[in-house]
Amino acid sequence: MTAPNRATLWGETLVEELVASGLAGACISPGSRSTPLTVAFDEHPGVETFSVLDERSSAYFALGRGRRTGRPTAAVCTSGTAAANFHPAVVEAHQSRVPMVVLTADRPAELHDSGANQTIDQTGLYGDAVRFSRSLPEPAPEPRRLRSLRVTADRAVAAATGPDPGPVHLNVPVAKPLEPTERPGDVPDSLAEAAPLGADGRDGPFVRTTRGTLTPDAATMEDLAGALSAADRGLLVAGPTNPGRLDTDAVVAFLAATGVPLLADPLSGVRFGAHVEDHLVCGGYDAYVGGSWPDPDVVVRVGASPTSKRLRKYLRDAGARQVVVDPAGDWPEAEFTATDRVGADSSAVLAGVADRLAANGPAAATGEWRERFEAGERVHWEVSADARDDFFEGGVVGTTIADAPDPATVFVSNSMPVRDCDRFGRPRAADLTVLGNRGASGIDGITSSALGAGSATDDPLVLVTGDLAYYHDMNGLLSMTRCGVEATVVLVNNDGGGIFHKLPIESFDPPFTAQFKTPHGLDFAPTGDLYDLEYTRVESADAFERAYADSLDSDGTAVVEVAVDAERSHRLREGLSERVRDRLARGGE
């Protein structure tokens, strides 16, 4: 490798090694200090680059792309507050185990603590929210330093994609000249000959990291298989899980061997798919579990904590044996009532238990217990269908899921949209990849995360977002044209924080309206002109169905704004729950 100066050499070497290790793309925000990185990414033939002007949006775009692909995308920025704007997305990636490589350019050491412009302390900027963090040495055409740079890049990607995937941070201090201008003698012509490993690397990554699958010992598998075989009321609960982290075949084998119902979060990766036709996959549990609903006796949980608060409380109060399986041995169970923790790959555990049970046929859960859940599902979806013309938030989200293309990527915002997707997103035998930012569960960066996910696939992209989340990330809309991503955006506008109607503070007004619901009165239609989007506003169920279908059938990006009343929607949800429970109490009639 030859380069006109050491900064260019450093950028090219780092980018070359990151790509060789599996980096899937780079989101680049403009800046001067990051010039060596930007030029190296732009010129590398093996990496796709995205220009995102706003650093916060850029990091969320990288997050969404990493969530969809399971491979890290880089977020690249200049020094100073630009790097601080990455922090919210880094936190979300940390909490939800999304691989991401954060590259922050920095001033050289002699400018720190000197009052130099755009210079802050970026070492350890993201605290313990990263799996790996290094401030790189300053560029030098030295054999050992170049080998060290390659090894650090490989280690970073390996940490980002390990059993506990997440963000990593490489802080990159560089001195001028930053552009690829000739600086005679800065990089010796003999470098490649004198330092072939450092200068040219190897075929593929400099250091390959190989991992096995973490599985529990035979005794643990036998114990779980025995408990499920003896159980009358077993359950499999699948919480939010990133694509590729839970094998559907292992889930299907487990269901076939145990006969238990699967309570599948919409973000679990297993609520939708061909297996829904042959197995009991439940999505309406938020309406009927709890209260007089019988307790399970054995629960196996995979994935993160379920979206449904009602389900979490039901499991808390059940007094059942509750086995939490987590590949990193973490504790995704905030009610603190689980009895067993298995630190192993979830798919390996489910498949291993299924293998041990398969020879004995389905367990006792195939009887009355299954029939009860079948009745709960039937009644819930019948009641929900009867409410179609009531036109409320949950019905809009339910229609969005029911009519989404097959295949499709659907990204759902936090606050009420993800809860309504949990409650009204009926299981379908369709290839739907439903995603959301449920790690830290913020409403920031939702649009950018969705567009990042959409950039990684040819599937149609649907974004379901609320008005506050839409407002919070309007900068992200620019990525539709700059990064070539098309989407159908379903904007559920209830004029403020509708979720607060679910909390006791609703009864205290003031300050409820002014300080919690915070109606904004904004007209979002001008964003259509600003970002060159088709924009439609609807106020009925029929109008929404037509506008949604038209958007899916057309090219380009369209925003379908749905005007709803937050309090009315909340009362309708409450009423539907009561109707479901009343019908089930009468035997489901």
PyMOL commands that set and color helices and strands:
alter all, ss='L'
color gray80, all
select helices_A, chain A and resi 6-20+35-43+55-69+81-84+87-96+109-111+127-129+143-160+191-194+196-200+218-230+248-258+274-277+285-287+309-317+346-358+364-366+368-386+388-390+393-402+416-424+446-455+467-472+474-482+498-502+504-507+512-517+526-530+541-553+566-585
alter helices_A, ss='H'
color red, helices_A
select strands_A, chain A and resi 25-28+48-51+73-77+100-106+132-135+167-173+234-238+262-264+281-282+298-302+321-326+340-343+408-412+432-435+461-466+488-493+534-538+558-563
alter strands_A, ss='S'
color yellow, strands_A
deselect
rebuild
show_as cartoon
